[in-house]
C-alpha cells in the first residue's frame, strides 16, 4: 500500500505541488502579511506551467493552485452557511467546495492560455504570464457581479514596498507587477537580472510611497468607531432587538466625539421603526452615522412591490437625515439570483432580498466632512469607490462580519481597506459589529484597531483629504492597458508566424 501511494505521489507530483503552492500563498495575505511569499509560490507555479504536457494539463495545474488557495483563504464561506446561517453541514460543505472550485477556474484559464500561446522566448513569456494573470483576476472581479477576494495585489499592502504602486496602478496593476517579477524569477532565477528586477521594483515602490498624492484640508476630527459585538442570534431576534439599541445608545453616550460611527445594520429594524426619541438621543451626542434598513418610498408611491435597501444614515441635530443605499449587493446574502430561491430556503438569513441603491450617490455632509460610505464588501470594488471622488474627503466602511465568525475574513477585509485608502489617498475608517474596527491612513498603514469579538469604541483623530491619486483619475484603465500591452509581443509574433513573416 505504501509503495502504491509513493508511486502515485511521484506520478502526480506536479499536481500535488500546485495544490500545496496555492494553499501556501494564503500566508502571503493578512494576518501573516508574508508579502514576499506570493512571488515564490507563483514563480514555482509558472515553472510547473512551462513544463506542462499540454494546455489542458497546464489548466489543470492552475485549477489545483486556485482550489488550494481559495479553499485555504475563503473557507469562511462555510462558517456563514453552516455555523451562522444554519445550513445542514453536508450541503454547506458541498456549496463551499463548489464555490472554491468555481473561483479556481480563473487561474486555470490563465494557465491554459499561457501554455497554448507561449512562444518559448523568455521575455515574451514573462510578459504573457503577467498579462494573462492580471486579466483573469480582473475578470473574476467583474463576472457575475464579481468576487475579487485574494487578488494577488492585496498581499502587497504595507509593509510591502510594492504598496507604492497602488496609488498609480490600483490593486490589479500591483498584481501585474508581482506576477511579472515572479515570472522573472521562474525564468532567470539563477541570473542576476531576475534579482535586479525585484530590487528595482521594490526600490521604485518605496520611492512612490514618498509621494504625497493628496493633502489634508481640515483640522483633525475626533471620531468614535463603535463595535457592539452583538451575536447574530441576538441581533435578529424580535424579542432581543432592544439589546442592540441599548448597547449602541450606551456606547455613544460613553464615547462622544465629533462623529460617532456605528456598524452595518447596527439597528436591526427599518429606519421607520426606530423611535424618534432614540434618534434624537443619538443626534444629541453628536453627528452620527449608523447602519439600518430603509424602505424605498419610490416603490411604494409608484404602486410597486415594496422594496428596501441596506443603508447608512447620517443624522445630526442641525440637519435632516441623509441616506446612502448600498449599491453592490452580496449574491445569496442580499439578493437571490434567478432560480436559487431553493438555496435561500436552506438558510436562516433575515433581510435577504435587498434592492440596490442608485449607482451614483452624493457624499454625505456630516461633521464638516464629505463622507463616502461603503457597506460590507462594497470596498472590494475599487473603481466603484472612486465615484465619490474628488468630492469625498473621508471613506467609511460599515460592516457586520459576524457572519464569518473567528476566521481569516476579518484580517483579510481590513487588508482590503488598506488598498482602498492607498488607491484614493483618503483615510478609510471601519466600524464593524465583531471586528476588525480600525482606522487606516491614506498611506495604507493601520493606525489603530480593536481586538475582534470585544465590545468597545475606537477613538481616533483623522483629517479630511483632498486631491486625486493617479489611480483615482483613471481607475483600472491604465492597468488594463498595460496587461493588454503585455500580450501584444506574443500575439504579434503568432500573427506574423501564421502569415509566414515571423521569425
C-alpha positions, 0 to 999 in steps of 0.5 A: 500500500505504501509503495502504491501511494509513493508511486502515485505521489511521484506520478502526480507530483506536479499536481500535488505541488500546485495544490500545496503552492496555492494553499501556501500563498494564503500566508502571503495575505493578512494576518501573516502579511508574508508579502514576499511569499506570493512571488515564490509560490507563483514563480514555482507555479509558472515553472510547473506551467512551462513544463506542462504536457499540454494546455489542458494539463497546464489548466489543470495545474492552475485549477489545483493552485486556485482550489488550494488557495481559495479553499485555504483563504475563503473557507469562511464561506462555510462558517456563514452557511453552516455555523451562522446561517444554519445550513445542514453541514453536508450541503454547506460543505458541498456549496463551499467546495463548489464555490472554491472550485468555481473561483479556481477556474480563473487561474486555470484559464490563465494557465491554459492560455499561457501554455497554448500561446507561449512562444518559448522566448523568455521575455515574451513569456514573462510578459504573457504570464503577467498579462494573462494573470492580471486579466483573469483576476480582473475578470473574476472581479467583474463576472457575475457581479464579481468576487475579487477576494485574494487578488494577488495585489492585496498581499502587497499592502504595507509593509510591502514596498510594492504598496507604492504602486497602488496609488498609480496602478490600483490593486490589479496593476500591483498584481501585474507587477508581482506576477511579472517579477515572479515570472522573472524569477521562474525564468532567470532565477539563477541570473542576476537580472531576475534579482535586479528586477525585484530590487528595482521594483521594490526600490521604485515602490518605496520611492512612490510611497514618498509621494504625497498624492493628496493633502489634508484640508481640515483640522483633525476630527475626533471620531468614535468607531463603535463595535457592539459585538452583538451575536447574530442570534441576538441581533435578529431576534424580535424579542432581543432587538432592544439589546442592540439599541441599548448597547449602541445608545450606551456606547455613544453616550460613553464615547462622544466625539465629533462623529460617532460611527456605528456598524452595518445594520447596527439597528436591526429594524427599518429606519421607520421603526426606530423611535424618534426619541432614540434618534434624537438621543443619538443626534444629541451626542453628536453627528452620527452615522449608523447602519439600518434598513430603509424602505424605498418610498419610490416603490411604494408611491409608484404602486410597486412591490415594496422594496428596501435597501441596506443603508447608512444614515447620517443624522445630526441635530442641525440637519435632516437625515441623509441616506446612502443605499448600498449599491453592490449587493452580496449574491445569496446574502442580499439578493437571490439570483434567478432560480436559487430561491431553493438555496435561500430556503436552506438558510436562516438569513433575515433581510435577504432580498435587498434592492440596490441603491442608485449607482451614483450617490452624493457624499454625505455632509456630516461633521464638516466632512464629505463622507463616502460610505461603503457597506460590507464588501462594497470596498472590494470594488475599487473603481466603484469607490472612486465615484465619490471622488474628488468630492469625498474627503473621508471613506467609511466602511460599515460592516457586520462580519459576524457572519464569518465568525473567528476566521481569516475574513476579518484580517483579510477585509481590513487588508482590503481597506488598506488598498482602498485608502492607498488607491484614493489617498483618503483615510478609510475608517471601519466600524464593524459589529465583531471586528476588525474596527480600525482606522487606516491612513491614506498611506495604507498603514493601520493606525489603530484597531480593536481586538475582534469579538470585544465590545468597545469604541475606537477613538481616533483623530483623522483629517479630511483629504483632498486631491486625486491619486493617479489611480483615482483619475483613471481607475483600472484603465491604465492597468488594463492597458498595460496587461493588454500591452503585455500580450501584444509581443506574443500575439504579434509574433503568432500573427506574423508566424501564421502569415509566414513573416515571423521569425 
